[in-house]
Structures are given as C-alpha cells and as structure tokens.
Amino acid sequence: MTNNEMNFVTIYPVFNQAFYTSEHPEGELNYLGDALGRDFVAVKFIDGFCRTYLGDGKRNEDWFSYKLDILAPCDAIVERVNINSIENNPGSHTNKPAGSVTFRCKDCVRIVYAHVTDVSVEVNDTVVVGQPFAKCGNNGTSWHPHVHVGAWKDGKPLQINVNLSALGKIQREQGSKYFFLEDDEETLDSFRDSFRQK
C-alpha cells in the first residue's frame, strides 16, 4: 500500500467508473487530511468530450459523481465518521466540516475521504479494499459533487496515488459503461468509428 520512504500512499480507485482528478500542491492546504490531498470527479464521454455533468450543472443530480458508490482505499479499520447532511448547491458552499470517513490502515497510515454522504460504516468497522462504504455528496467546503482524499502518517502528509492495475481491471469489467452513458449508443458508435482504419 505504501512505499518504503512513506512519501505517498497508493489507494484503490475511488469510483467504479472513469474520473478526473486534481491535486492540492504542497502549501495550498496545510491541515492533515487536506495537505497534499487529491479530488476525484466522475466523468462520461459525451459529444466528443469527457464531461463532469449533464445540462448546466446547477443541480447535484446533474453531476456524474453525485451519489456514486465510493470504494474503500485498502483493508482498514474505520477510525472516525463525520456526518454532514446539509447539501450545497453547485457553485456555492457552506464552510462547515464535510461528511467524512477516516480509515486506519497498515503501518499507522490514515486516509480520509471527504464530502461523502449515505455512510454505511461505523467507527471500529473493518473494511476490505474496494468495498463500497459511502456515496459521493456535496457538503462542507465543496463547490460541486466530488470526493476529496487525504492521507498522512506520524503528522506528515502523504501524496495520493491510484492503483492503476486495479483501475484497469475495473475498466475491463465495466466495459462501455465505464466511459459512456448506458443509453447513449450514438456516442459509443461514433467513438468506435473514430478508431477504425480509413
């Protein structure tokens, strides 16, 4: 799960589908759990673009991340759960603590997932890698539905990497629904045609 120098932690993919990710560089956010954190937003391929939402994105339900299952990063113990049932409207937020779940992993590494909702685990529960434990929400300091992941050990923040072998397995298992809306055959056919030899 971690490298020998403990500069980073490798997690199981956050979602069971394609996603974009962005990172918090060193110094941007300084609190443990935020420092060196990484944000994950689900995407779908529509009209030649990877998009994060349908329509104008002003409703949480427009976002592909919203209410997606979130998958456990590793085999771990649930150390802390914070529930925040107040949802933000996309484009604004409340500056309140986010709904979150903190895991205690091997080697005393802590990993926190924030902006979560519909949490299905409790403190001291054991989870296995890839187990759904919550859904993606839009609460706390969040401008739109996404999942923030932060990690640390002994007071030192860790960079977040994604297990790309596990992600490849998910992509193969999910097939076309990994990237495409299930009822969008036109986009799927157009995508496949673009790779055919002319």
C-alpha positions in Angstrom: 0.0 0.0 0.0 2.8 2.4 0.7 6.4 2.9 -0.5 9.4 2.4 1.8 10.1 6.1 2.3 6.4 6.7 3.1 6.2 9.8 0.8 3.0 8.5 -0.8 0.1 6.1 -0.4 -1.5 4.1 -3.2 -5.2 3.7 -2.9 -7.9 1.6 -4.7 -9.8 3.7 -7.3 -12.4 5.9 -5.6 -15.1 5.2 -8.2 -16.1 2.2 -10.3 -16.0 4.3 -13.4 -13.9 6.9 -15.2 -12.9 10.0 -13.3 -10.8 13.2 -13.4 -8.5 14.1 -10.6 -6.8 17.2 -9.4 -4.2 17.6 -6.6 -3.6 20.1 -3.8 0.1 21.1 -4.2 2.3 21.5 -1.1 1.4 24.7 0.8 -2.1 25.1 -0.7 -3.8 23.4 2.2 -1.9 22.8 5.4 -4.1 20.7 7.6 -3.6 17.0 7.8 -6.2 15.4 5.6 -6.2 18.4 3.3 -2.4 18.8 2.8 -1.3 17.1 -0.5 -4.9 15.8 -0.9 -6.5 14.8 -4.2 -10.0 15.4 -5.5 -11.9 12.9 -7.7 -14.8 13.8 -10.1 -16.6 11.1 -12.2 -16.8 11.8 -16.0 -18.6 10.4 -19.0 -17.7 10.7 -22.7 -20.4 12.8 -24.4 -20.3 14.7 -27.8 -16.6 14.2 -28.2 -15.7 15.4 -24.7 -15.2 13.9 -21.2 -17.8 15.8 -19.2 -18.4 16.0 -15.4 -22.1 16.8 -15.6 -25.2 17.0 -17.9 -27.0 20.2 -18.6 -25.8 23.3 -16.8 -24.6 21.5 -13.7 -26.6 23.6 -11.3 -28.2 20.6 -9.7 -26.3 18.0 -7.8 -28.2 15.4 -9.8 -26.6 16.7 -13.0 -23.2 15.6 -11.8 -22.0 12.1 -12.7 -20.2 11.8 -9.3 -23.3 12.5 -7.3 -24.5 9.5 -5.2 -21.9 7.2 -6.8 -20.6 4.5 -4.6 -17.2 5.3 -3.0 -14.8 2.4 -2.7 -12.5 1.7 0.3 -8.9 2.5 -0.3 -7.4 -0.6 1.3 -8.1 -3.1 4.1 -8.6 -0.9 7.1 -10.4 0.0 10.3 -12.9 2.8 10.3 -11.4 5.3 12.8 -13.8 8.2 12.5 -17.1 9.1 10.9 -18.4 12.7 10.5 -22.0 13.1 9.1 -23.0 16.3 7.4 -26.5 16.1 5.9 -26.5 19.7 4.6 -26.0 19.6 0.8 -24.6 22.5 -1.1 -26.0 23.8 -4.4 -23.3 23.5 -7.1 -21.4 26.8 -7.4 -21.6 27.6 -3.7 -20.8 26.0 -0.4 -21.1 26.2 3.4 -17.8 26.5 5.3 -18.7 23.6 7.6 -16.9 20.3 8.3 -17.5 17.9 5.4 -19.1 14.5 5.8 -16.1 12.2 6.0 -14.8 8.8 6.9 -11.2 8.3 8.2 -9.5 4.9 7.9 -6.6 3.5 9.9 -4.6 1.4 7.5 -1.5 -0.8 8.0 1.7 1.0 9.1 -0.5 3.6 11.0 -1.4 5.4 7.8 -4.6 7.4 8.0 -6.7 8.1 4.9 -9.7 10.4 4.9 -12.5 10.6 2.3 -14.5 13.9 2.5 -17.7 15.3 1.0 -19.3 11.9 1.4 -22.9 11.1 2.2 -25.0 8.0 2.9 -22.2 6.5 5.0 -22.8 2.7 5.6 -19.9 2.1 8.1 -19.4 2.9 11.7 -16.3 3.5 13.9 -14.3 0.3 14.5 -15.9 -1.4 11.5 -13.4 -3.3 9.3 -13.5 -2.7 5.5 -11.8 -4.6 2.7 -10.2 -2.9 -0.3 -12.8 -1.9 -2.9 -15.7 -2.2 -0.6 -18.4 0.5 -1.0 -18.8 2.4 2.2 -20.5 5.7 1.3 -21.8 7.7 -1.6 -20.4 10.9 -3.2 -22.1 14.0 -1.9 -21.6 17.8 -2.0 -21.2 19.0 1.6 -18.8 21.1 3.6 -16.3 23.2 1.6 -17.3 21.8 -1.7 -18.4 23.6 -4.8 -19.8 20.6 -6.6 -20.1 16.8 -6.0 -16.7 15.2 -5.7 -14.6 13.2 -3.3 -11.5 14.6 -1.5 -8.9 12.1 -0.4 -6.1 13.0 2.1 -3.5 10.8 3.8 -0.9 11.1 6.5 1.4 9.2 8.8 3.0 10.5 12.0 1.9 14.0 11.3 3.4 14.0 7.8 1.0 14.4 4.8 1.3 11.8 2.0 0.7 12.1 -1.7 -2.1 10.1 -3.1 -1.6 7.6 -6.0 -4.2 5.4 -7.6 -3.6 1.7 -8.2 -3.7 1.7 -12.0 -3.8 -2.1 -12.2 -7.0 -2.1 -10.2 -8.4 0.7 -12.3 -7.6 -1.3 -15.5 -9.5 -4.3 -14.1 -12.5 -2.0 -13.2 -12.4 -0.6 -16.8 -12.4 -4.1 -18.3 -15.2 -5.3 -16.0 -17.4 -2.2 -16.6 -17.0 -2.2 -20.4 -18.6 0.6 -22.2 -20.4 2.0 -19.1 -17.0 2.9 -17.7 -16.9 5.9 -20.1 -20.3 6.2 -21.6 -23.9 6.7 -20.5 -25.7 3.4 -20.8 -28.4 4.6 -23.2 -26.0 6.7 -25.4 -25.4 4.3 -28.3 -24.8 7.1 -30.8 -21.8 8.5 -28.9 -20.4 5.0 -28.3 -20.7 4.1 -32.0 -19.2 7.5 -33.0 -16.3 6.8 -30.6 -15.7 3.3 -32.0 -15.8 4.6 -35.6 -13.1 7.2 -34.9 -10.6 4.4 -34.3 -11.4 2.4 -37.4 -8.8 2.4 -40.2 -9.9 4.5 -43.2 
